[in-house]
Amino acid sequence: MDQRDKSVKTGIGGINGGTPTPTSQLEASSALTEGVLDHPDCLGPTIKLRVDWHSKRDLTEWAKDIADWRQRKGFETSWENMMVKLMLVVTEVSEAAEAYRKPDRQNFDEEIADTLIRLLDICGSIGIDIEKELSDKMAVNETRPTKHGKVC
């Protein structure tokens, strides 16, 4: 893939509201932090993306990168607005349920990803070591009886 395939365009004068818009979904998903050049299909100047979203990372790194991304986009996640953030997680799960009901597997998968993004943003924003918490919780879950002792 050449350098041009790693760019996104920024709308000008109201086109896309000035927000980064991928020239294609593939180009957006393969965009890298460095080496972003002008793309022939761009309507405006290209921007440098700060994260290679396809690189391998652990959950704690994902949480930090997502929190950084959210902050760059102008949103806040803190203990003070946690109830709003938790309800946004519920909203994403509801959207996944709706996609399942239709059925729309592609949209279902996307909504599950949105749910995880929102949860990892919370982790990265308030300092939850999600890998430690997962390890600790699964160790507890492992000690529980089958179906937590329920008959049915």
C-alpha positions as CSV (number, residue, x, y, z in Angstrom):
1,M,0.0,0.0,0.0
2,D,1.5,3.4,-0.9
3,Q,1.5,6.4,1.3
4,R,-1.5,8.0,-0.4
5,D,-3.7,5.1,0.9
6,K,-3.1,6.2,4.5
7,S,-4.7,9.6,4.3
8,V,-8.1,11.1,5.2
9,K,-9.6,14.3,4.1
10,T,-10.8,17.3,6.1
11,G,-14.0,18.9,4.8
12,I,-13.8,22.6,3.9
13,G,-16.5,25.3,4.2
14,G,-19.1,23.1,5.7
15,I,-18.4,20.0,3.8
16,N,-18.4,17.2,6.4
17,G,-18.4,20.0,9.1
18,G,-14.6,20.1,9.0
19,T,-14.3,16.6,10.5
20,P,-12.0,14.0,9.2
21,T,-13.7,11.9,6.6
22,P,-12.1,8.8,5.1
23,T,-11.9,8.8,1.3
24,S,-12.9,5.2,1.8
25,Q,-13.6,3.0,4.8
26,L,-10.5,0.9,4.0
27,E,-8.3,4.0,3.9
28,A,-9.6,5.2,7.2
29,S,-9.0,1.9,8.8
30,S,-5.5,1.5,7.5
31,A,-4.5,5.1,8.2
32,L,-1.2,5.4,10.1
33,T,0.4,7.9,12.3
34,E,3.1,9.0,10.0
35,G,3.7,9.6,6.3
36,V,0.3,11.0,5.5
37,L,0.4,12.7,2.1
38,D,-2.1,14.5,0.0
39,H,-4.6,12.1,-1.6
40,P,-5.9,12.9,-5.1
41,D,-9.5,12.4,-4.0
42,C,-9.4,14.7,-1.0
43,L,-11.5,17.9,-0.9
44,G,-9.2,19.5,1.6
45,P,-5.9,19.1,3.4
46,T,-5.0,15.8,4.9
47,I,-4.4,15.3,8.6
48,K,-2.1,13.1,10.5
49,L,-3.8,10.4,12.5
50,R,-2.1,9.8,15.8
51,V,-2.7,6.0,16.2
52,D,-2.3,3.0,14.0
53,W,-5.6,1.5,15.0
54,H,-4.7,-1.9,13.4
55,S,-1.5,-2.4,15.5
56,K,-1.5,-5.1,18.1
57,R,-1.9,-3.8,21.7
58,D,-3.2,-5.0,25.0
59,L,-6.4,-3.8,26.5
60,T,-4.8,-1.3,28.8
61,E,-3.1,0.3,25.7
62,W,-6.4,0.2,23.9
63,A,-8.0,2.0,26.8
64,K,-5.4,4.7,26.9
65,D,-5.5,5.2,23.1
66,I,-9.3,5.4,23.1
67,A,-9.3,7.9,26.0
68,D,-6.7,10.0,24.1
69,W,-8.8,9.8,20.9
70,R,-12.0,10.8,22.8
71,Q,-10.3,13.8,24.3
72,R,-8.9,14.9,20.9
73,K,-12.5,14.8,19.6
74,G,-13.5,17.2,22.4
75,F,-15.5,14.9,24.7
76,E,-14.9,14.3,28.4
77,T,-15.2,11.2,30.5
78,S,-14.7,11.6,34.2
79,W,-16.2,10.3,37.5
80,E,-18.4,13.4,37.5
81,N,-20.2,12.4,34.2
82,M,-20.0,8.7,34.8
83,M,-23.7,8.1,34.8
84,V,-24.0,9.7,31.4
85,K,-21.1,7.5,30.1
86,L,-22.7,4.4,31.5
87,M,-26.0,5.1,29.9
88,L,-24.1,5.5,26.6
89,V,-22.8,2.0,27.1
90,V,-26.4,0.8,27.6
91,T,-27.4,2.6,24.4
92,E,-24.7,0.8,22.4
93,V,-25.9,-2.6,23.9
94,S,-29.5,-1.7,23.0
95,E,-28.4,-0.9,19.4
96,A,-26.6,-4.3,19.3
97,A,-29.9,-5.9,20.5
98,E,-31.8,-4.1,17.7
99,A,-29.3,-5.3,15.1
100,Y,-29.6,-8.8,16.4
101,R,-33.4,-8.6,16.2
102,K,-33.4,-7.4,12.5
103,P,-31.1,-9.6,12.0
104,D,-28.1,-7.5,10.8
105,R,-24.9,-9.3,11.8
106,Q,-22.6,-6.6,10.4
107,N,-24.3,-3.9,12.4
108,F,-24.4,-6.2,15.4
109,D,-20.7,-6.6,15.3
110,E,-20.2,-2.8,14.9
111,E,-22.4,-2.1,17.9
112,I,-20.5,-4.6,20.1
113,A,-17.3,-2.8,19.1
114,D,-19.0,0.6,20.0
115,T,-19.9,-0.9,23.4
116,L,-16.3,-2.0,24.0
117,I,-15.0,1.4,22.9
118,R,-17.2,3.2,25.4
119,L,-16.1,0.8,28.2
120,L,-12.5,1.1,27.4
121,D,-12.8,4.9,27.3
122,I,-14.1,4.7,30.8
123,C,-11.2,2.5,31.8
124,G,-8.6,4.7,30.2
125,S,-10.2,7.9,31.5
126,I,-10.5,7.0,35.2
127,G,-7.5,4.7,35.5
128,I,-9.0,1.2,35.6
129,D,-6.3,-1.4,34.9
130,I,-8.8,-3.5,32.9
131,E,-6.4,-6.4,32.4
132,K,-5.8,-6.8,36.2
133,E,-9.6,-6.4,36.8
134,L,-10.4,-9.0,34.2
135,S,-7.8,-11.4,35.6
136,D,-9.0,-10.9,39.2
137,K,-12.7,-11.3,38.3
138,M,-12.2,-14.4,36.1
139,A,-10.2,-16.0,39.0
140,V,-13.2,-15.4,41.2
141,N,-15.6,-16.7,38.5
142,E,-13.6,-19.8,38.1
143,T,-14.3,-20.8,41.8
144,R,-18.1,-20.6,41.3
145,P,-20.1,-23.7,40.8
146,T,-21.6,-24.5,37.4
147,K,-24.4,-22.1,36.6
148,H,-23.6,-20.5,40.0
149,G,-25.4,-23.3,41.7
150,K,-28.7,-22.6,39.9
151,V,-30.8,-25.6,38.9
152,C,-32.0,-24.3,35.6
